[in-house]
Amino acid sequence: MSISRSRSLALTLLATVALVLPIGGGVAAADTAPQAFSPAELVGPYPSDFPPGGTYIPVLDGFTALNDNNPALIAQNLQTVVRINNDATPAAQQDAIDINYDDRLISLSVALGAKLGPVFLDLLDAGKLPKVAALAEGELARTGLPSATTLPEKEYFDNPRPFVAAPAQIKHYDRPGGDLYAQLETNGSYPSGHSSQGYWKGALLASWLPELGPQIIARAGEIGLGRVVLGVHYPLDVMGGRLMAMDLAAARLTDPAFDRLIDDAGVQLREQLEKAVGVPLTQFISADTPYLTTEQAVAEHRQLMTYGLPRVAPDQQNSIPADAAALLETKFPNLTNAQRLAILERTAIPAGYPLDKSGPDGGWLRIDLAAAYAVDSLSWSK
């Protein structure tokens, strides 16, 4: 797909936003209903609507060299899918099926805790979080439009999915009457759209609820794992989705006009949650049963960042991109961007893992946002 064609498709999707997303200024409920964004606010356009190259192919193109020149790694990439798919427990299978059919924001909600997660879903279902919904719910969530669909990237790399490449080795898991494999068999695998959405939606949700940042990001990793459990994506697809999501989330957060929307949605979310639970939100979170402990979340997410794939360029050097500092702005509001960037560097995985690059498009893969959000909780030195 050419960049011009993908831009045309993206702009068509963007033009649809004002028609399908909630609009403020209702007549009967205007005094009591939480206010939504106006159509003009949603449409923009915004500088961060497109990455510099028009697509995320330049950020993701480390895959081509691996696929062409490292057959051992590509074989391990498939072997890892086969192992995880074949060994999946019934609970893991069901979670992966649910992840396939649910919106990623719904899948992430369990990370909010045993009590807060259902409260969040109730508010979302009741239309009391229109700004959160506009930015992060559904395939037409404005944060991901128009350029984060992964469609042009999938078409460009055109990599067959595991269940297509090795049909005899992959077990199919689906709900009764489901057709997820038939839907995906002609669709490229790299990068994983579910993983990308899970991570950028997770980055937004963590910025709104930094008290639960490690748990939210760990759950984003589990969304990617679910795709491997089903045998519809490889670890490299999930890793590519994550690095694409970190780039996208940082771009949105460093775009002052779009970041204002993100801030407004966060204020609405916290206000509505606190109103629903009846006590200060931090107090409620501290008394809730967590999805994972902070230590568990950090350990699990670190494993899911590489799936055991080896470093392929151990001598490679790069830095975390400066824009990534914005990912920690609400967690560390009193620190400078340089200090936030230092936390991301300190908690990052080493350079040189598959898909990591040097140069201006490098470093995104290294970001361990779960560990960065856990810095205070684990009493790590800054």
Secondary structure, DSSP 8 states (H G I E B T S, - for coil): --HHHHHHHHHHHHHHHHHHS--S--STTTTTS-----HHHHH---GGGS-TTSSSHHHHTHHHHHHHH-HHHHHHHHHHHHHHHHH--HHHHHHHHHHHHS-HHHHHGGGG-TTHHHHHHHHHHTT--HHHHHHHSSTT-GGGTTT-SSHHHHHHH----HHHHSTTT------TT--HHHHHTTS--SS-HHHHHHHHHHHHHHHH-GGGHHHHHHHHHHHHHHHHHTTS--HHHHHHHHHHHHHHHHHHHTSHHHHHHHHHHHHHHHHHHHHHHSS-HHHHHHHS--SS-HHHHHHHHHHHHHTT---S-TT------GGGGGGGTTTSTTS-HHHHHHHHHHHS--TTSTT--SSTT-SGGG--HHHHHTTTTTT---
